[in-house]
Amino acid sequence: MKKNFILSGLIATVVNLLVNAGAHFLFLKNVFETQQPASEEFQQQLERPSGQLIGWALAVSAITMGFFIATVIKWSSARTFGAGLKKGFIVAFLFWSSINFGLYASNNHFSLTWILADLPCSVAAMTIAAAFLAWVMGKEKQVQP
């Protein structure tokens, strides 16, 4: 693996994680707390409290998403913020629609309200990370002879 690709994956990881965390604390946390699809007891059986999250698994999830975004941007040849925004949005919308509606279709744990609240936040985070990464890759290409 090339050094630039590893750096790109890490940049996408950080941007995606920061935007997702911001969306969670500013908007989604309230939706998830107030729009419970099942009883509090049932929810507690399904979800780990924040103090019991498995850190290494969370890190693997964030890193693999970052490298997924980096792969998409590299393969798409997007090298401007606008091109990354466009291509990132298409991939993000299709990816997160598939995940969210699949979870809604197959689980009693997810409500339609949750899905419709999470979808734009997840799409936005991935799109912004893709756009930023495309811009960074474009700048990097301009610097190299």
Secondary structure, DSSP 8 states (H G I E B T S, - for coil): --HHHHHHHHHHHHHHHHHHHHHIIIIIHHHHHHS-SS-HHHHHHHS--GGG--HHHHHHHHHHHHHHHHHHHHHHT--SHHHHHHHHHHHHHHHHHHHHHHHHHH-SS--HHHHHHHHHHHHHHHHHHHHHHHHHHHHHHHH--
